[in-house]
Amino acid sequence: MVWIESTIKEDYYLEHPKFRYFPVISVSKSAAIDFCQWRSKAVMLHYAMNSKSPQERQSFPKLVTYRLPTSYELELAIKKYGY
């Protein structure tokens, strides 16, 4: 469930051009960080569970880390895309 401005119906959210480049909205920073940590662990677990041999496991990344963009990365994106 996402919080939507009262002028935009929830059913229309995914199709509304205003939110084209925003996959989620109204998520706290701490919740986003928690999600990144959870996702990192989930991907590593997936690699471990789906590798059929130690050799195949070696082909996977040693560590997968999802994170939020830094302030600098956000500034670059704003300059490039105008958001």
N, C-alpha and C positions, 0 to 999 in steps of 0.2 A: 504494500500500500504506500502510495506517495502522497504528499501534500501538494495540492494544486491550487493555483490562484482561483478565486471564485468565478472568474470570467471564462475559465477553461474547464470543460467537463472532463472527468477522469477517463472516460472512454475515448476521448479525442487526444489525450496526452501524447501518445506515441506517434501520432500523425501530425501534430501541431509543429509548424516550422520553427517556432521559437525554441523548441527543445531538441532540435535535430542533433546537436552535438553534445547533449547532456544526457547520458544514459541513466543517471539517477539524480534526484534532487532532494533537498531537505533531509540530508543525512549529516549527522554531526561529524566533526573531524575525528573524534575518538572512535566512533562507530566505523568510520572509513578505515582508520588505522587497524582496528580489530579485524575488519574484513580482510585487509591486505595480509595480516599475519595468518589468519585462518586459511586463506587461499594458498599462501606459500606452503604451509604444512600439508594441505590437501593435495597439491600437485606433487610434492615429494613422496607422499604416501602412495599416490597413484603410480608413480615411477617404480617404487619399491615393490608394490604388489603385482604389477604387470610385467616386470622383467622376468624372463624365463631362465636366465642363467646369470652368473656373476659377470661374464663377459658382456652380456647385453646391458646389465646394470651400469657397467663402466661407460657405455656410450651415452648415458643420460647425464644431464648437468649435475655437478656435485651439489649445487645449491641453487634453488629457485627462490627469488625474493621479489614479491610484489610490494610496491610502495606508492605513496602519494607523490605527485611531482613537487619539486622544490619551488621556492619562490621565484628563483631565476628561470626555471623551466616554464613556470606559469607566465612570467613576463614575456618570454620569447613567444609563447603561444598567443598571447594577447596581441603582440605586435604583428604576428604573422596572420592571424585569423580575425583580429578585430573584436575579440570578446572581452 
